[in-house]
Amino acid sequence: MMETELRSHLLDTVAAFAELTGLEQSTIAQRAAGDWRFFERIRDGGSFNIKTYDKVMLWFHQNWPEAKRWPKGVPRPKPAEVS
């Protein structure tokens, strides 16, 4: 199911970003989605729309620590792909 795959991408990416930066996931959620509980709700089975997914993944792309590996199996967005 597509939603399950996208949910996994979000959670894998936030976990990797938190590990690389030392930031709490709630801090990352506030910065990326404007909602400090975003990843908590996603983890608990909450829904999200594709526009929010694209916005959050673009934020990760733009803020990813230089020279650090992007999570394996998670497609990295290209800014031109996101409206």
C-alpha positions as CSV (number, residue, x, y, z in Angstrom):
1,M,0.0,0.0,0.0
2,M,1.3,3.4,-1.0
3,E,0.4,5.1,2.3
4,T,2.4,2.5,4.3
5,E,5.4,3.0,2.1
6,L,5.3,6.8,2.4
7,R,4.8,6.5,6.2
8,S,7.8,4.4,6.4
9,H,9.8,6.9,4.3
10,L,8.8,9.7,6.7
11,L,9.7,7.8,9.8
12,D,13.0,6.4,8.5
13,T,14.0,9.9,7.4
14,V,13.2,11.6,10.7
15,A,15.0,8.9,12.6
16,A,18.1,9.2,10.5
17,F,18.0,13.1,10.7
18,A,17.5,13.0,14.5
19,E,20.5,10.6,14.8
20,L,22.7,12.7,12.6
21,T,21.8,16.1,14.1
22,G,21.0,15.3,17.8
23,L,17.7,17.1,17.4
24,E,14.5,15.7,19.0
25,Q,11.9,14.5,16.6
26,S,9.4,17.0,17.9
27,T,11.8,19.8,17.1
28,I,12.3,18.4,13.6
29,A,8.5,18.1,13.2
30,Q,8.0,21.7,14.1
31,R,10.6,22.9,11.6
32,A,9.6,20.5,8.8
33,A,5.8,20.4,9.1
34,G,5.0,23.3,11.5
35,D,3.5,20.7,13.9
36,W,5.6,19.4,16.8
37,R,3.5,16.2,17.0
38,F,3.5,15.4,13.2
39,F,5.8,12.4,13.4
40,E,4.2,11.2,16.6
41,R,0.8,11.1,15.0
42,I,2.2,9.4,11.9
43,R,3.8,6.8,14.1
44,D,0.5,6.2,15.8
45,G,-1.3,5.6,12.5
46,G,-2.5,9.1,11.8
47,S,-3.0,10.2,8.2
48,F,-1.3,12.8,6.1
49,N,-1.7,14.0,2.5
50,I,0.7,13.9,-0.3
51,K,1.2,17.7,-0.3
52,T,2.4,17.5,3.4
53,Y,4.6,14.5,2.5
54,D,6.2,16.4,-0.3
55,K,6.7,19.5,1.9
56,V,8.3,17.6,4.7
57,M,10.6,15.5,2.4
58,L,11.7,18.7,0.6
59,W,12.5,20.2,4.0
60,F,14.7,17.2,4.7
61,H,16.4,17.4,1.3
62,Q,17.2,21.1,1.9
63,N,18.4,20.7,5.5
64,W,20.2,17.3,5.2
65,P,23.7,17.5,6.8
66,E,26.3,17.8,4.1
67,A,28.3,14.7,3.3
68,K,25.9,12.5,5.3
69,R,24.2,9.6,3.7
70,W,20.5,9.9,2.9
71,P,18.4,6.9,4.2
72,K,18.7,3.8,2.1
73,G,15.5,3.0,0.2
74,V,14.0,6.4,0.6
75,P,13.7,8.4,-2.6
76,R,15.3,11.8,-2.3
77,P,13.2,14.6,-3.8
78,K,14.3,17.0,-6.4
79,P,13.1,20.6,-5.7
80,A,11.7,20.9,-9.2
81,E,9.4,17.9,-8.5
82,V,7.7,19.6,-5.6
83,S,5.2,22.4,-6.2
